[in-house]
Amino acid sequence: MMTEQDCALLAKKGISEEQLNAQLSAFQTGFPFLQLEGAADLANGGIYAPDAAAAARHLSDWEVYTADADHRVVKFVPASGAASRMFKDLFAFLEADYEMPTTEFERTFFDRLGDAAFLDDLDRVLTAHYGKDAAALVAEGKYKAVVEGLLGSEGLNYGRLPKGLLKFHRYESGARTPFEEHLVEGARYAKDGKRRVLVHFTVSPEHRALFEALAQEKKADLGRELEAEFDISFSEQKPSTDTIAVNADNTPFRNADGTLLFRPGGHGALIENLNDIEADVVFIKNIDNVVPDRLKADTVTYKKLLAGVLVGLQAQAFAYLDELDEGNVGEDRLQEMLRFVEEQLHCKSTAARALEGLELMDYLYCKLNRPMRVCGMVRNVGEPGGGPFWAYNPDGTVSLQILESSQIDMTDAKKKAMFEQGTHFNPVDLVCAVRNYEGTPFDLREYVDPATGFISHKSKDGRELKALELPGLWNGAMSDWNTIFVEVPLSTFNPVKTVNDLYREQHQ
């Protein structure tokens, strides 16, 4: 039963009672597994690996596109995630009943501490508190004091900050955060004909002021250095995308004070933020996947290449849509368009091949006139993450999708083999076209497959609960987009999952 307090909370969040009931129903019914045709790879045409001539053409297409000052290009960076998971091993060390580094992780952290970009800041706070720097405290065996200085609220507070605000890379001029590295990246592949670089970060409310302060501090100097004018904007996940938590019996979970518990709906909530972006083309990349300047060349080249593939295909799709709009298209031309949809946009339909005339025109218009994304795919090296697949859609078509293991029935030996035999995985490297051929923004919410969410198991205050994750941003939230997969080198994928990843050669 809904209480007055419940109704007030829903109103405050902007969630209707109908939406709430749909979420509760999802817990009851669960989510179906996606039906697969197979993993996408180079051999079956699901992943495109351009040769040198094609790569040069795609890079040229992007240069021509950005030279046009009317094209608005935005770099979109999800940056709200906390860095706490980066430091879980160090938090465990603080709680351990021993004082000396014992595990391999702990020993590596201290052995390589001199290579950390945050060391100068750490020494500053430790000296202020103890009168000694990290090296001196380590020499005295005060290892936990060093970790407290790094993670604690009276030190650098890294345990509670988002990754975007941590010092990742050291330069002669000082250390840079991922936030700054993304600005530098953007200037190298997303600068428009007016020298503008538009970068949008999604952040958590509690850290927004820190991001805004860093933007104010850095954008002028970086702008002069990179001959660019930065336009930096921020947004937060909308409360309306939060989802209800439930008990084991699927009844609403209530806090100790009787209020309903809502939780963030996962990165799929960001389709709302992306939908609000005013842009023609949007680059999407995770906050922690950055490298120092000396290693940026591959990243820049392949970002431009992906974007060139996108605008080339979009131009052809727009030309076909203009023809369809005018009507009176001959059957041969319609068959050419169908081949483009199947071979270039990778959307296949046995039923469509039997269509002709107006029915075929309607089908082609529907498939051509939707958002488009080109996704970089790297060779599988055992990293966790979604993979590229051929999957069946609700309308019977087969198209390319990025799927997580939770969306695949692993009890089906055939499906499990498809997942395990995949040659590539998704490093979250996307370039998106979000306007139609008339220049009107798509409403991206209309292209989400609501049946692709999933249920996860969590706890709060020692009580077990079930949480509802919205269709992932690059998974079900983009289910009904035209999708193209392009092979990119592993050198473009350098995530930081733990603090010790910062000691890898790619981050030095």
Secondary structure, DSSP 8 states (H G I E B T S, - for coil): ---HHHHHHHHHHT--HHHHHHHHHHHHH------EEEE--TTTTSEE---HHHHHHHHHHHHHHHHSTT--EEEEEE---BSGGGGHHHHHHHHSS-SS--SHHHHHHHHTGGG-TTHHHHHHHHHHHHSS-HHHHHHTT-HHHHHHHHHSTTTT-GGGSBGGGS--EEETTEEE-HHHHHHHHHHHHS--TTSEEEEEEE--GGGHHHHHHHHHHHHHHHHHHHT-EEEEEEE---GGG-EE-B-TTSSB-B-TTS-B-EE---GGGHHHHHHT---SEEEEE-TT----GGGHHHHHHHHHHHHHHHHHHHHHHHHHHHHHHH----HHHHHHHHHHHHHTS-EE-TGGGG--HHHHHHHHHHHHSS-EEEEEEEE--S--S-EEEEEE-TTS-EEEEEE-GGGS-TTSHHHHHHHHT-SEE--SEEEEE-B-TTS-B--GGGG--GGG-EEEEEEETTEEEEEEE---TTTGGGTTSEEEEEE--GGG-----SGGGGGSGGG-
